[in-house]
Structure formats: structure tokens, C-alpha cells
Amino acid sequence: MFLFQGRVGNIMANKNTGSVWVLQWSDIISNTVKIEYTTNSVDYNTIALSATNHNGPEFGQGYYNWLINISPTNNVIVRISDNDYSDMYVEFDPVNIVSGYKYLKVNGSSSNRGMCLGINRGFLV
């Protein structure tokens, strides 16, 4: 049986809560994958039990848009597992999940209107 285990590199060191992280993989055989994350390499939390595989440009490649909805934490490792062959998986390099927004009060105003800076998002509101 083909065994694919490894890490997918070149991932940013920080990801923001409330942002979308496009997880991409290849060399998975089954039609669906299980996507999980861990902060301690022992206990895994489910992101998706049965995400579609083969939705990438070639057979065996896929992607999943994960809306990061977990609290800020360090050393998050995402694992993508083949649903038919549990010993086939890929893990992403660890990342830190950080708070997604910084809120500033403008001109000392007491109103609820202010400026929101989107960290790593390239826009101001």
C-alpha cells in the first residue's frame, strides 16, 4: 500500500481568527478526506469529517476553505487524512492562530464608530 506522510511547508507563521485558510493537498486516493487540527500532536479536533477530494486541478488533489473559528493559540498543526486509508495523510507545518482584528478609537470619540484594521487582509474599514 502506498503510504504518504509528510508536511506541507511554506505556510505563513501566523493565521488570523475569522479569516479563511485555503488548505491544499495532493496524493490522496479516496473521494473524501478528514481534516483535523491539533495543538499538542495527541488530541485532534475535527474541521471536516468528509471534505471533497479531487476538486483540485488534477486527480488526487484537493482544497478546503477553512474559516478559522478557533481561539488564538500556538503550534496548530492541520492534518488531512484519506477517509479510505487512514495511514495516508499529510500534515501542515505548525502555525500560530492570532486575533484577527485590532480595533482603534478615532479622535477619542465616545461613539461606537471607529476604524478597524484588518491584519494581513489589505483593507481598512
C-alpha positions, 0 to 999 in steps of 0.5 A: 500500500502506498503510504504518504506522510509528510508536511506541507511547508511554506505556510505563513507563521501566523493565521488570523481568527475569522479569516479563511485558510485555503488548505491544499493537498495532493496524493490522496486516493479516496473521494473524501478526506478528514481534516483535523487540527491539533495543538499538542500532536495527541488530541485532534479536533475535527474541521471536516469529517468528509471534505471533497477530494479531487476538486483540485486541478488534477486527480488526487488533489484537493482544497478546503476553505477553512474559516478559522473559528478557533481561539488564538493559540500556538503550534496548530498543526492541520492534518488531512487524512484519506477517509479510505486509508487512514495511514495516508495523510499529510500534515501542515507545518505548525502555525500560530492562530492570532486575533484577527482584528485590532480595533482603534478609537478615532479622535477619542470619540465616545461613539461606537464608530471607529476604524478597524484594521484588518491584519494581513487582509489589505483593507481598512474599514 
